[in-house]
Amino acid sequence: LALLTGLLSKSLSVELLGCDEVLGLGLNPSACPVGYAAVALVCSQMLLKSLDLPSSRSAAGAVARILPQIEKCLPHSFWPVTLEDLRSFVANTSESGEVEDFLWKAEHRLPVEVLKRFPREYRRCVPFKDPQCWQNTKAMAECQGLDWANYPHQVCLYCCDPNFRTTAWQTHCFDNVFTEQRCCNTLEQ
């Protein structure tokens, strides 16, 4: 969910994504090959932004390696990338060493008809209505030595789900600035 909402709202970090695992080639993409390709794609862009062209090239190579495995399933998935855009990206990055060829030029879109099939609690968070509401990430908590499991009030999926309204921590989800109306999608969206 974090990857999907991050793709759509353009608010991701290299630490959150685990780019080191993608680049290490030890990660097994078989559990979710399309998700793996999406992570590798976003890692390539994050690493390019930080001017690490060799690592960006390696992440783009991971997209190229997984592409044959996802050609049949990607068009039927909820991931906000198209097969044509991934093929174009892979072709551009394999043919050149120029930085501009490593830039993802397509948009990440989630069609409304696909979003309507998501469970209600996910539709309240995908895409993030306002990414600023959810800046505290698991990676940030771990950097501060905090146990992430104790902070459900910092996660859209928990805060925006009406099923959790009676929990003690739910009162910590919103304040006068970051309100439920600002931070959560309505089901009509």
C-alpha positions as CSV (number, residue, x, y, z in Angstrom):
1,L,0.0,0.0,0.0
2,A,2.9,2.4,0.8
3,L,4.4,1.9,-2.6
4,L,1.1,2.3,-4.4
5,T,0.2,5.5,-2.6
6,G,3.7,6.8,-2.9
7,L,3.8,6.2,-6.6
8,L,0.6,8.1,-7.1
9,S,1.5,11.0,-4.8
10,K,5.2,11.1,-5.7
11,S,6.2,10.9,-2.0
12,L,8.7,8.0,-1.5
13,S,12.2,7.6,-0.1
14,V,15.0,5.2,-1.0
15,E,14.9,3.9,2.7
16,L,11.2,3.2,2.6
17,L,11.4,1.3,-0.6
18,G,14.4,-0.9,0.4
19,C,16.3,-0.1,-2.7
20,D,19.4,-1.9,-1.4
21,E,17.5,-5.2,-1.4
22,V,16.4,-4.6,-5.0
23,L,19.9,-3.8,-6.1
24,G,21.4,-6.7,-4.1
25,L,19.8,-9.2,-6.5
26,G,19.1,-11.4,-3.5
27,L,15.4,-10.4,-3.4
28,N,13.1,-13.0,-4.8
29,P,10.5,-11.2,-7.0
30,S,8.2,-14.2,-7.5
31,A,5.8,-13.3,-4.6
32,C,4.8,-10.1,-6.4
33,P,6.6,-9.6,-9.7
34,V,4.7,-6.5,-10.7
35,G,5.3,-4.9,-7.3
36,Y,9.0,-5.8,-7.6
37,A,9.1,-4.1,-11.0
38,A,7.4,-1.0,-9.6
39,V,9.9,-0.8,-6.7
40,A,12.8,-1.2,-9.0
41,L,11.4,1.5,-11.3
42,V,10.9,4.0,-8.4
43,C,14.3,3.1,-7.0
44,S,15.9,3.9,-10.4
45,Q,14.3,7.3,-10.3
46,M,15.1,8.0,-6.6
47,L,18.7,7.0,-7.2
48,L,18.9,9.1,-10.3
49,K,17.6,12.1,-8.4
50,S,20.4,11.6,-5.9
51,L,22.9,11.5,-8.8
52,D,23.8,7.8,-8.3
53,L,23.8,6.8,-12.0
54,P,25.4,3.4,-11.5
55,S,22.8,2.3,-8.9
56,S,20.0,3.8,-11.0
57,R,21.2,1.8,-14.0
58,S,21.3,-1.3,-11.8
59,A,17.6,-0.7,-10.7
60,A,16.6,-0.1,-14.3
61,G,18.3,-3.5,-15.1
62,A,16.1,-5.1,-12.5
63,V,13.0,-3.8,-14.3
64,A,14.4,-5.2,-17.6
65,R,15.0,-8.7,-16.0
66,I,11.4,-8.9,-14.5
67,L,9.6,-7.5,-17.6
68,P,9.2,-10.8,-19.4
69,Q,7.5,-12.3,-16.3
70,I,4.9,-9.6,-16.0
71,E,3.9,-9.0,-19.6
72,K,0.7,-11.1,-19.2
73,C,-0.4,-10.0,-15.8
74,L,0.5,-6.3,-15.7
75,P,-2.4,-5.2,-18.0
76,H,-4.8,-6.8,-15.5
77,S,-3.2,-5.5,-12.3
78,F,-4.0,-2.4,-10.2
79,W,-0.4,-1.1,-10.5
80,P,-0.3,2.4,-12.0
81,V,2.1,1.6,-14.8
82,T,1.5,0.3,-18.3
83,L,3.4,-2.4,-20.1
84,E,4.1,0.0,-23.0
85,D,5.6,2.6,-20.7
86,L,7.8,0.0,-19.0
87,R,9.0,-1.4,-22.3
88,S,9.9,2.1,-23.4
89,F,11.7,2.8,-20.2
90,V,13.7,-0.4,-20.5
91,A,14.5,0.3,-24.1
92,N,15.7,3.8,-23.4
93,T,17.9,2.7,-20.4
94,S,19.5,-0.2,-22.2
95,E,20.4,1.8,-25.3
96,S,22.1,4.8,-23.7
97,G,24.2,6.0,-20.9
98,E,22.7,9.4,-21.0
99,V,21.1,10.6,-17.8
100,E,17.9,11.9,-19.5
101,D,17.3,8.4,-20.9
102,F,16.9,7.1,-17.4
103,L,14.1,9.5,-16.5
104,W,10.6,8.0,-16.3
105,K,8.6,10.1,-18.7
106,A,5.2,8.5,-18.2
107,E,2.6,9.2,-15.5
108,H,1.5,6.9,-12.7
109,R,-2.3,6.6,-13.1
110,L,-4.8,4.5,-11.3
111,P,-8.0,4.2,-13.3
112,V,-11.2,5.0,-11.4
113,E,-12.7,1.7,-12.4
114,V,-9.8,-0.2,-10.9
115,L,-9.9,1.8,-7.7
116,K,-13.6,1.0,-7.3
117,R,-12.6,-2.7,-6.9
118,F,-10.3,-1.9,-3.9
119,P,-11.6,-2.7,-0.5
120,R,-13.2,0.3,1.2
121,E,-10.3,0.8,3.7
122,Y,-7.8,1.1,0.9
123,R,-10.0,3.5,-1.2
124,R,-9.8,5.9,1.8
125,C,-6.0,6.0,1.3
126,V,-5.2,5.3,-2.3
127,P,-4.0,7.6,-3.6
128,F,-3.1,9.8,-0.6
129,K,-5.5,12.7,-0.5
130,D,-2.7,14.8,1.0
131,P,0.7,13.2,1.3
132,Q,1.7,15.7,4.0
133,C,-0.6,13.9,6.4
134,W,1.5,10.8,6.4
135,Q,5.1,11.9,6.6
136,N,6.0,9.7,9.5
137,T,7.2,6.5,8.0
138,K,8.4,3.2,9.4
139,A,11.9,4.0,8.2
140,M,11.8,7.3,10.2
141,A,10.6,5.6,13.3
142,E,13.4,3.0,13.1
143,C,16.0,5.7,12.6
144,Q,14.7,7.3,15.9
145,G,14.8,3.9,17.6
146,L,11.1,3.6,17.9
147,D,9.0,0.5,17.7
148,W,6.8,1.1,14.6
149,A,4.1,-1.4,15.9
150,N,3.3,1.1,18.6
151,Y,2.4,3.9,16.2
152,P,-0.8,2.9,14.2
153,H,-2.0,6.5,14.5
154,Q,0.6,7.5,11.9
155,V,-0.7,5.2,9.2
156,C,-3.4,6.2,6.7
157,L,-4.7,2.7,6.5
158,Y,-5.6,2.6,10.2
159,C,-6.5,6.2,10.8
160,C,-8.9,6.5,7.8
161,D,-10.6,3.2,8.4
162,P,-13.9,3.8,10.2
163,N,-13.7,0.3,11.8
164,F,-10.9,1.7,14.1
165,R,-12.9,4.8,15.3
166,T,-13.4,3.2,18.8
167,T,-9.7,2.4,19.5
168,A,-7.9,4.5,22.1
169,W,-5.1,5.5,19.7
170,Q,-7.5,6.8,17.0
171,T,-7.9,10.1,18.8
172,H,-4.2,10.7,17.9
173,C,-4.7,10.4,14.2
174,F,-6.0,13.9,13.5
175,D,-5.8,17.4,14.8
176,N,-6.9,20.9,13.8
177,V,-4.6,21.0,10.9
178,F,-4.4,17.4,9.7
179,T,-8.1,16.6,9.8
180,E,-9.9,13.5,8.6
181,Q,-11.4,15.5,5.8
182,R,-8.0,16.7,4.7
183,C,-6.2,13.4,5.0
184,C,-8.7,10.7,4.0
185,N,-10.5,10.1,0.7
186,T,-14.3,9.9,0.8
187,L,-15.8,6.8,-0.7
188,E,-17.3,8.9,-3.5
189,Q,-13.9,9.8,-4.8
